[in-house]
């Protein structure tokens, strides 16, 4: 698909992707009482929009080689007339991300006729850690947005954990007779989230005690409050959709657990959180359409006086994780997380449309 004419994708030249490679700090026998292992030694991966010679079309595979399945049920391909983000190179193949619809990105592998090394593409020197799935879990090629399922790997499946992206581990596994690469939530490996999120000049790293969980309202159209205190009467910091992955900061007490979502810290009701497996995502993707300007600023906090992390033009899609009556907590296509004004989107998102669970 062609990007909107008023969306200068090439302006997003160096996308800081929330990711890190990990090594163990301790063996399993020395894990804490929670049974969740610690990780350290983060290595931040970078993705960048790379221009390719126009008029080419490349098949997209789930890994660097034709031994891996071709994505999109054997039909996936990407046109060089559209924007392509590149993570890096392995054995002549490029790990890329591209947009296939308004609500769906895909991360996969292509083998171009010539690699544009002049764009600063670097080799991907993956390390490998063998793990076993703690529970049956879908594997996805779109961890930052829709989370669409490639297949479901059963409990006990051995995987090679080779990288990380946001709240997901990038793994290699065997699906029947076919090799596969994709993304699983860290919870499926029984490890704490090693996410590193960039907020302008500051960087936040969750404490070692954290692991991810999943917002899981019985009605997927409802949103769950993030509260300032462990009480339904305390101030709401925002309401969050099913599929959002808070980082757990403390043990649950009295039906509440302290969590962090992006730069916000608060409390959520454990009745509406899932700790043992992922849930179907209800996170909407909407396009910026600011009638009073050419786009929207991504802010570091819920205030127009807070630091701008970038100006995103009208037509740019973003994933809305949560919202207040004035602000949306969003993740952008280039992997940044922050806040945008609720009134600046193509389709109205209602704060009061549904009765949220407390």
C-alpha positions as CSV (number, residue, x, y, z in Angstrom):
1,X,0.0,0.0,0.0
2,X,1.1,3.6,-0.6
3,X,1.7,5.8,2.4
4,X,-0.4,9.0,2.7
5,X,1.0,11.8,0.5
6,X,1.3,14.1,3.5
7,X,3.3,11.6,5.6
8,X,7.0,12.1,5.3
9,X,8.0,8.6,6.4
10,X,11.7,9.3,5.6
11,X,11.7,11.9,8.4
12,X,11.6,8.9,10.8
13,X,15.1,8.1,9.9
14,X,16.5,6.5,13.0
15,X,13.7,4.7,14.9
16,X,14.7,3.8,18.5
17,X,13.1,0.4,19.0
18,X,12.4,-0.7,22.5
19,X,14.5,-3.8,22.7
20,X,17.5,-5.4,24.3
21,X,19.5,-8.6,24.1
22,X,19.8,-10.5,27.4
23,X,22.1,-12.7,29.4
24,X,21.3,-14.5,32.6
25,X,22.4,-13.0,35.9
26,X,21.8,-16.2,37.8
27,X,20.9,-19.9,37.1
28,X,17.4,-21.1,37.6
29,X,18.2,-22.7,40.9
30,X,19.1,-19.2,42.2
31,X,15.9,-17.5,41.1
32,X,13.9,-15.5,43.6
33,X,10.8,-16.7,45.4
34,X,8.6,-15.7,42.5
35,X,10.3,-18.3,40.3
36,X,11.0,-15.5,37.7
37,X,14.5,-15.2,36.5
38,X,16.5,-11.9,36.2
39,X,18.1,-10.7,33.0
40,X,20.8,-8.1,32.3
41,X,23.4,-6.9,29.7
42,X,20.9,-5.1,27.5
43,X,21.9,-4.3,23.9
44,X,19.6,-1.8,22.2
45,X,18.7,-2.6,18.6
46,X,17.9,0.2,16.2
47,X,15.7,0.2,13.1
48,X,15.8,2.8,10.4
49,X,13.8,3.7,7.3
50,X,15.9,2.7,4.3
51,X,15.2,3.8,0.7
52,X,15.5,1.0,-1.9
53,X,15.5,1.3,-5.7
54,X,11.8,1.7,-6.7
55,X,9.9,-0.8,-8.7
56,X,11.1,-4.0,-6.9
57,X,9.0,-6.5,-5.0
58,X,10.5,-9.0,-2.6
59,X,9.0,-12.1,-0.9
60,X,9.0,-11.9,2.9
61,X,10.1,-14.9,5.0
62,X,9.8,-15.6,8.7
63,X,13.6,-16.0,9.0
64,X,16.8,-15.4,7.0
65,X,16.4,-18.1,4.4
66,X,14.0,-20.1,2.3
67,X,14.2,-22.9,4.9
68,X,11.8,-20.7,6.9
69,X,8.1,-20.3,6.1
70,X,7.1,-17.5,3.8
71,X,5.0,-15.0,5.9
72,X,1.3,-14.2,5.2
73,X,0.3,-17.8,4.6
74,X,2.9,-18.1,1.8
75,X,2.0,-14.9,0.1
76,X,3.8,-12.1,1.9
77,X,5.8,-9.6,-0.2
78,X,7.0,-6.0,0.2
79,X,7.3,-3.3,-2.5
80,X,10.2,-1.0,-2.5
81,X,7.8,1.8,-3.5
82,X,6.6,1.8,0.1
83,X,8.5,2.6,3.3
84,X,10.7,-0.2,4.8
85,X,12.4,-0.1,8.1
86,X,15.6,-2.2,8.4
87,X,16.8,-3.7,11.7
88,X,20.0,-5.3,10.3
89,X,21.6,-8.0,8.1
90,X,22.2,-11.7,8.6
91,X,23.8,-13.9,5.9
92,X,22.7,-11.6,3.1
93,X,19.2,-11.3,4.4
94,X,17.6,-8.1,5.9
95,X,15.3,-8.1,8.9
96,X,12.6,-5.5,8.0
97,X,9.4,-4.0,9.2
98,X,6.7,-2.7,6.8
99,X,3.0,-1.8,6.9
100,X,0.5,-4.1,5.3
101,X,-2.7,-2.3,6.4
102,X,-3.8,0.6,8.6
103,X,-3.8,-1.7,11.7
104,X,-1.1,-4.3,10.9
105,X,2.7,-4.1,10.5
106,X,4.9,-7.1,9.8
107,X,8.4,-8.0,10.7
108,X,10.1,-10.5,8.4
109,X,13.1,-11.1,6.2
110,X,13.9,-10.2,2.6
111,X,16.9,-10.9,0.3
112,X,17.4,-7.8,-1.9
113,X,19.5,-7.9,-5.1
114,X,21.9,-5.4,-3.4
115,X,22.1,-4.4,0.2
116,X,22.3,-0.6,0.6
117,X,25.2,-0.7,3.1
118,X,25.6,3.1,2.5
119,X,22.4,3.6,4.6
120,X,24.3,2.4,7.7
121,X,22.9,-1.1,7.8
122,X,24.7,-3.3,10.4
123,X,25.1,-7.0,10.8
124,X,22.8,-8.6,13.4
125,X,25.0,-10.5,15.8
126,X,22.4,-12.5,17.6
127,X,23.3,-14.6,20.7
128,X,21.1,-17.5,21.7
129,X,19.6,-18.7,25.0
130,X,17.7,-22.0,25.0
131,X,14.3,-21.8,26.8
132,X,11.1,-23.8,27.2
133,X,7.7,-22.3,27.0
134,X,5.9,-22.1,30.3
135,X,2.5,-22.3,28.7
136,X,1.0,-22.5,25.2
137,X,1.4,-19.2,23.5
138,X,0.7,-17.6,20.1
139,X,3.8,-16.4,18.2
140,X,3.5,-13.1,16.2
141,X,5.3,-11.1,13.5
142,X,3.7,-7.8,14.6
143,X,4.6,-7.3,18.3
144,X,4.3,-3.5,18.3
145,X,0.8,-3.2,16.9
146,X,-1.9,-5.8,16.2
147,X,-0.1,-8.9,17.5
148,X,-1.6,-11.1,14.8
149,X,-1.0,-14.8,15.3
150,X,1.3,-16.9,13.1
151,X,0.7,-20.1,15.0
152,X,0.4,-21.3,18.6
153,X,3.4,-23.1,20.2
154,X,2.4,-25.6,22.8
155,X,3.6,-25.6,26.4
156,X,7.0,-27.2,26.7
157,X,8.2,-26.2,23.2
158,X,12.0,-25.5,23.1
159,X,12.9,-22.1,21.7
160,X,16.1,-20.2,21.1
161,X,15.7,-16.7,22.5
162,X,17.9,-14.5,20.3
163,X,16.7,-10.9,20.8
164,X,14.0,-8.7,22.5
165,X,11.6,-6.0,21.3
166,X,9.4,-4.1,23.8
167,X,7.7,-6.7,26.0
168,X,8.4,-9.5,23.6
169,X,11.2,-12.0,23.1
170,X,12.3,-12.7,19.6
171,X,12.8,-16.5,19.3
172,X,13.5,-19.3,16.8
173,X,11.6,-22.5,17.0
174,X,10.5,-25.5,15.0
175,X,6.9,-25.6,13.9
176,X,6.4,-29.1,12.6
177,X,9.0,-29.5,9.8
178,X,9.4,-25.8,9.3
179,X,11.8,-23.4,11.1
180,X,10.1,-20.2,12.4
181,X,11.1,-16.9,13.9
182,X,8.7,-14.6,15.7
183,X,7.8,-12.8,18.9
184,X,6.5,-14.2,22.3
185,X,5.7,-12.3,25.5
186,X,8.4,-12.6,28.1
187,X,5.9,-14.2,30.4
188,X,5.8,-17.2,28.2
189,X,9.5,-17.8,29.0
190,X,9.0,-17.1,32.7
191,X,11.4,-14.1,32.7
192,X,11.2,-10.5,33.8
193,X,10.8,-7.9,31.1
194,X,14.1,-6.3,30.3
195,X,12.5,-3.5,28.3
196,X,14.3,-0.2,28.0
197,X,12.1,2.7,26.8
198,X,13.5,6.0,25.6
199,X,11.8,9.3,26.6
200,X,13.8,12.0,24.9
201,X,17.0,12.5,26.9
202,X,16.0,10.2,29.8
203,X,15.8,6.4,29.8
204,X,13.7,4.2,32.0
205,X,14.5,0.7,32.9
206,X,12.0,-1.3,35.1
207,X,13.3,-2.7,38.4
208,X,14.6,-6.3,38.4
209,X,11.5,-7.4,40.3
210,X,9.2,-6.6,37.4
211,X,7.6,-9.0,34.9
212,X,4.8,-8.4,32.4
213,X,1.1,-9.2,32.7
214,X,-1.8,-8.5,30.4
215,X,-5.0,-6.4,30.8
216,X,-7.9,-8.8,30.5
217,X,-11.3,-7.3,30.8
218,X,-14.2,-9.8,30.4
219,X,-15.8,-7.5,27.9
220,X,-13.0,-6.6,25.5
221,X,-14.7,-3.2,24.7
222,X,-14.1,-2.1,28.3
223,X,-10.9,-0.5,29.6
224,X,-9.1,-1.0,32.9
225,X,-8.2,1.9,35.1
226,X,-4.6,2.6,36.2
227,X,-5.1,4.1,39.6
228,X,-2.8,6.4,41.6
229,X,-3.4,4.4,44.8
230,X,-4.6,0.8,45.4
231,X,-8.2,1.9,45.7
232,X,-11.1,2.3,43.2
233,X,-11.8,5.7,44.8
234,X,-8.3,7.1,43.9
235,X,-7.5,9.2,40.9
236,X,-7.5,7.4,37.5
237,X,-4.3,7.9,35.5
238,X,-5.9,6.4,32.4
239,X,-8.0,3.5,31.1
240,X,-6.2,0.7,29.2
241,X,-7.3,-1.8,26.5
242,X,-7.1,-5.6,26.6
243,X,-3.7,-6.8,25.5
244,X,-1.7,-3.9,27.0
245,X,1.3,-5.3,29.0
246,X,1.9,-3.5,32.3
247,X,5.2,-4.2,34.0
248,X,4.6,-5.6,37.5
249,X,6.5,-3.7,40.2
250,X,5.4,-5.4,43.4
251,X,3.5,-8.4,44.8
252,X,-0.3,-8.2,44.7
253,X,-1.9,-7.1,48.0
254,X,-5.6,-6.7,48.7
255,X,-6.5,-7.4,45.1
256,X,-4.2,-4.6,43.7
257,X,-0.8,-4.7,42.2
258,X,1.6,-1.9,41.4
259,X,2.5,-1.6,37.7
260,X,4.2,0.6,35.2
261,X,2.9,1.4,31.7
262,X,5.5,3.4,29.8
263,X,6.4,6.3,32.0
264,X,3.3,6.0,34.3
265,X,3.3,4.1,37.6
266,X,0.1,3.2,39.4
267,X,-2.1,0.3,40.5
268,X,-4.4,-2.1,38.8
269,X,-7.1,-4.5,40.0
270,X,-5.7,-8.0,39.7
271,X,-9.1,-9.5,38.9
272,X,-8.7,-8.0,35.4
273,X,-5.1,-8.9,34.8
274,X,-3.8,-12.1,33.3
275,X,-0.4,-13.3,34.5
276,X,-0.1,-16.8,32.9
277,X,-0.8,-16.2,29.2
278,X,-1.4,-13.5,26.6
279,X,-4.9,-12.3,25.8
280,X,-6.4,-11.1,22.5
281,X,-5.5,-7.5,21.8
282,X,-8.2,-4.9,21.6
283,X,-5.7,-2.1,21.2
284,X,-7.0,0.2,18.4
285,X,-4.9,1.8,15.7
286,X,-6.0,5.2,14.6
287,X,-4.6,7.9,12.2
288,X,-3.6,11.4,13.3
289,X,-5.9,14.0,11.8
290,X,-5.4,17.3,13.6
291,X,-7.8,19.9,12.1
292,X,-5.8,22.7,13.8
293,X,-2.4,21.8,12.4
294,X,-0.3,19.5,10.3
295,X,0.1,16.8,12.9
296,X,0.5,16.0,16.6
297,X,3.4,16.2,19.0
298,X,4.2,13.1,20.9
299,X,4.7,14.3,24.5
300,X,6.7,12.8,27.4
301,X,3.8,13.5,29.8
302,X,0.1,14.4,29.7
303,X,0.8,18.2,29.3
304,X,1.4,20.5,26.3
305,X,4.3,22.0,28.3
306,X,6.1,18.6,28.5
307,X,8.9,17.6,26.3
308,X,8.0,16.9,22.6
309,X,9.4,13.6,21.4
310,X,8.6,14.4,17.8
311,X,6.0,15.9,15.6
312,X,4.0,13.2,13.7
313,X,2.2,14.4,10.6
314,X,-1.5,13.9,9.8
315,X,-2.1,10.5,8.3
316,X,0.4,8.7,10.6
317,X,-1.1,5.6,12.3
318,X,-0.5,5.1,16.1
319,X,-1.6,2.4,18.5
320,X,-3.6,3.7,21.4
321,X,-2.8,1.7,24.6
322,X,-5.0,3.8,26.9
323,X,-6.5,7.2,27.4
324,X,-7.8,9.9,29.7
325,X,-10.5,12.4,28.9
326,X,-7.9,14.6,27.2
327,X,-4.9,12.4,26.3
328,X,-4.1,9.1,24.6
329,X,-1.2,6.9,25.7
330,X,0.2,5.8,22.4
331,X,3.0,3.8,20.7
332,X,4.2,5.1,17.4
333,X,5.2,3.2,14.3
334,X,8.9,3.9,15.1
335,X,8.7,2.3,18.6
336,X,8.4,5.5,20.7
337,X,5.8,5.7,23.5
338,X,4.3,8.8,24.9
339,X,1.1,10.9,24.9
340,X,-1.0,12.7,22.2
341,X,-4.0,14.9,22.5
342,X,-7.3,12.9,22.3
343,X,-8.9,15.4,20.0
344,X,-6.3,15.0,17.2
345,X,-7.3,11.7,15.6
346,X,-9.2,10.8,12.4
347,X,-11.8,8.7,14.3
348,X,-13.2,9.8,17.7
349,X,-12.1,7.7,20.6
350,X,-14.5,8.0,23.5
351,X,-13.3,8.0,27.1
352,X,-16.8,7.5,28.5
353,X,-18.2,5.2,25.8
354,X,-18.0,2.1,27.9
355,X,-18.4,1.4,31.6
356,X,-14.8,0.5,32.7
357,X,-14.0,-2.1,35.3
358,X,-12.5,-0.8,38.4
